[in-house]
Amino acid sequence: MKGTKNAFVYVVCGSRKHIDTLHRSIKWLEWNANSDIMVVTDIYRNEIPVKHRHVIHVETPAHFNHHQASIYLKTSLHRHVPQNYEKYCYLDSDVLAINNGADQVFSLFTPPVTFAPDLPVAENNVSRFSPWAVNCPCTGLHDTASCGHLVAAIQQKFGLQVASDWVHWNGGVFVFNPHHSADFMERWHQNTMQILEEPYWQTRDQGTLIVTVWQKGLQNHPVLPQKFNFIADLNNAFLCFLPDEGYALHPDLPKINPVFLHLFHSNLENPDWSLKADVEEPLMSRNRIWTTVNKTDAKEEHWFTQHFRQHGIVNGMLPLFKRIAAQLAFMWQHNKA
């Protein structure tokens, strides 16, 4: 250990896939940060050893599965990390530090805790997150992309009213202090333990993070800038990347040059994984398709607008129908031949 005043901390339990993902994340963090790094784990659960200098073993309840055990450790980190560091930054194992200056995140700490907003898509809130937090009938897609089931579940379980349009926090990156954050973290932990084995609640800590924030009246608390937890969900069809500009959740949004890239649905455990080949190049291909489609749409809109500007709405209808009829007649003759 370097003996720095701040430290990064990870949590991992269970399968080789998660531990290999962790190893990659640690490597990238070592390239782009100077602070100490530690891993909290239950070593008796792991398929392979965690290869790192500073591993903290914490035995977890035996009846938990590995996912539940990881959440148990994450929400109780304030109990397990050394107390001599000023601040900690927790990172999910699928978060990569892709730029220098990762240590800057510590300067953004506002007690009691500092998280980033949960933005896997351009517009997100509690209702949009709801189908992914509870086991309701909603799919999270199309007509059931948003729902009120999480708000209702929070009201029923915790007696708390939460705004459905609130942009909640993401648990993948957050800064905390073992002393100043202890009360918040303990409440988060206890809230999570209440729902962890209830079948209606999905095995996650983010629903109870929402609960804890509102219990503490922190819904307007400062959050980390998006570049410290840019969520790159490769299933987001609008996600884009330009080499000279950075990433965006939608082509029409300003580009961001992330410090921490939070990668959803990317095989980080694969030894041959590459940021360029597995993330950047596929996104640039999407960009080219998006640009082509937009140009085509723009030309069609331009012709349509020009037509009615020339003829007017009423007088333009007959020439438009004639043009369509002529095109259909041409296609029929062509197919007949």
N, C-alpha and C positions, 0 to 999 in steps of 0.2 A: 504494500500500500504506500502511496505517496505522502500520506499525511496532510491532504488538502483540507480546507475548512468546510467544503461542501462535498457531497457524494451523490452519485446516481445509484439507484437500486432497482433490481428486477425481482420478479417472483416467477417460479416455474415449478411444475409438478407433473410427473407422469411420463408420457410417451417420448420416444426418441425424436419424433417429429418436432415437438415443442422445444426440446433441449437443443437440437441442431439449429432451429430458428433462433433461439437465444444466443448460441455461439456466434452466429453471423451478426446479430445486432450488437453484441459486445465488441466484435472486431471493428465494426464501423464507428462505434462510439469511441474506441481507443484512438482511432485515426483523427477524430474531430473534437476531442475534449481532453482536458487536463485533470479533471477532478477524479477522485477515487471512484471505483465501481465495485458494487457488491451484489450478491445474489442470495435471496432468501428462498429456501426450499425444504421440503421433507425428503431427505436423501433416500429413505427406505421405499419411496414410491417410484423412484426414477428408473427407467429402463437402461439408461447409460449415465455415467457420472457427469456432473457439471464441471467443465474444464475452465476453472477460473481460480485466481489467487485467493479471493475472499468469499467464501461460501458460508452462510449462516444456516445451520440446521435447526428447524423447528418441527417437532412432531405434531401432526394434525390428527383430528378425530378419526378413528379407524373406520367408522361407518360412512364417511364422506367418499364420494368418487374423486378422481383426480381434479376435475374441473371445480368441484365444490371446495376441495382442499386449497386450490390456488386462490380462490376468492376469499376463503378464510384467512389466508396469509396476507393477501393484498390489503384487505380492509383493517387488518390489525398490525400493520407495519410499525406503527408508533410503539408497539410493545417490544418489538424484536430487534430494531436497528440500534447500533451504538448511539449513546446520547451525547457524544463529544463533537459531533458535526453540527454546524449552524443550520444548514438546510439540506434537504434531500430532494431529488427529482426522481419520481417513479417513472419507469418506462415499461410499456408492454413489450413483449419480445418481438412483435412484428413492427416495431418502430426503428427506423434507421436514421442515424445522424449523418446526413449527406453533405453537410457544409461545415466549415470551421466555425467556431464560436458557439458550440453547444452549451458551454458554460454560462453564456449570457442568460440562460433561462433562470438562473438563481437570482439574478438582480431584479426579476419581475415578481418576486414573491410579495404578496399582500396577505398578511395574516387574516384568518386562521389557515387558509389553504388557497392555492391558486391552480385552477384547471383551465382548459381551453374549451371553447364551445364545440358541441358535437355536430360537425358539418360534413357528413359523407356525401351529401348532395347540397345543391345551392340553397335550398329552402328546407329547413328542418325544425321540428319543435316536438313537444311532448306527444301530441296527437299522431304525428308522423312516425314517431318512435314506438308508439303503443303496440302495434302488432308484433314487434320484435322483443317486447318486454314481458308480455303475458300470453298465455295460450288461449287466445280468443279465436273466433272463427275467421277473423280478417286475415287476408293474405299479405298485406303490405304493398299490394300492387293495384293499379288501376282504380276501380271504384272503392276498394277497401285499402287504399294506400294510407289513409289516416282513420283513426277511430277514437272513441272516448273510453275504451275499456280500461286503459291504464289509469286514467284519472279516477274512474269509478272504483278500481281496485285499491288505489291509494286511499280514497275516502273511506272505503269499507274497512280496510285493514288498519289504517293509522289515524282515521278521523281527521284527515287533513285535506283541505281544498287546494288543488294545484291548478294554475292557469294552463289550459290546453295549448295555448300558442306561445308558451315560454320556450326559448331556445336553451335547452338543457346542456349540461356539461358532459364531456367525454372523459371516461376514466383511464384512457391510455397514456396520458402524460399529465402529471401534476406535481406541484412543488409544495413541500410541507416542512414543518419544523417539529421535532419530537415533543417539544414543550407546548408551543403555541397552538399546535394542531391537534393535541391529544384529545380534547373534548369532542371536536368535530369527528375525528377518526373513530373514536370509541362509539359515538352515536351511529355513525355509518355502519360500523361493524355489527352492532347490536340489531339495527334495523335489518341488515342483510341476513343475520342468523334467523330472524323471525320468518323470513320467506324462503330460505334456501331449500327447504325440503317440501314446500307446498307445491302441489302439481300444477296449480293454475299459473304460478309465477315461473317464468323461464329462469334457468340457472345463469343469472347475471348479477352484477353489482350496480348497474347503471340506474335501474328503476329505484333502488333504495338510495342511490346518490341524489336523485331528484327529491325524494322524501326528505333527506337530511338537510339539503340546501334550504328547502322551504320551512322546515322545522326551526332552523337557525335564522331565518329571515335574511338569507344571503342571495336571494334571486337577482339582486342588482349589484352583486359583488364584482370587482374587476376580474377579467379573465385574461389568459395568455393570448397574444396575437396568433392568428391562424398559422403563421409560418412555424410556430413551435409545436404544432400538431396538425399538419396538413394531411387530411385523410384521403388517401388515393385508393378508392374502391374501384377495382378494375371492372366491376359489374355496372358501374355508373357509365351509361352510354355517352354522357356529355363531358366526362373527364377528358382534359386535353393537356398537351405538353408541347412547348416550343423551346428548342435548345437555347436560344438567346434571351428568352423571356421568363420561362418557368412553367408552373402548373396552374391550372384553374379548374374549378368544378363545372364550368360551362364556358364554351368558347367566347361568349359575350362578356364574361367577367374579367377584371384585371388579373394579370398573371402574378403568381407568388413564387418566390425563390425560397423553398422551405429550408429550415434548419433540421427539423425532424419530419421525416416522411413516414406516415402511418399507413402501411400497406395492407389493405384487405384483399383477400383472394389472390395472393401471389405466393408461389411455392418457395418461400425463403429457405426451407429445409433442404432443398435440392442442391447438391454440391456444385452443379453447373449453373446455378441461378446467376443472372447478370442484370443489374439495374438497366443497362442500355438495351439488352436484347429482350428482356422479359417485361419491361415497363415502358421505357421511353420510346423505343421503335414502334411497338404496337399502338401507342397513343398517337405518335406522329402519323401513322397510317390512317387512324381514325380522323385526325385533323384534315388530311387531304380529302377524304370522302366528304366530311362535313363542309369543307370549303366548296367542293364541286357541287354538292346539292344546293347550297345557299346561292351560288352563282346562277344555277339553273332556275331556282325559284325566283331570283331577282329579275332574270330576263323575262320569265313568264308574267310576273307581276307588272313589269315595265310595259310589256306589250298590251296587257289587259287595261292598265290605267290609261295608256296613250289612246287606245281605241275609244274609250268612253269620254275621254277629254276632248277628242276630236268630234265625236258624233252626239255626245250627250247621253244621259241614261236612257230616255225613252226612244229617241231616234237611233240610238246605237244598237238596240236589240235586234232589229231586222237584219242589218248587215252582219251581226255576229252569228245569227242563225243560218244565214246564207253561207257564211264561211265554214261553219261546222258541217252543213249539208254537203257542200262541195267536197270537203275533206273525206266525209263518209262515203260519198259516191266514188271518189278516187280509190279509196281503200277497197271497196266492193269490186270495182272493175279489175284492180290489181290482183285480188285473190281469185277472181273468176278466171283470169288469164292463166 
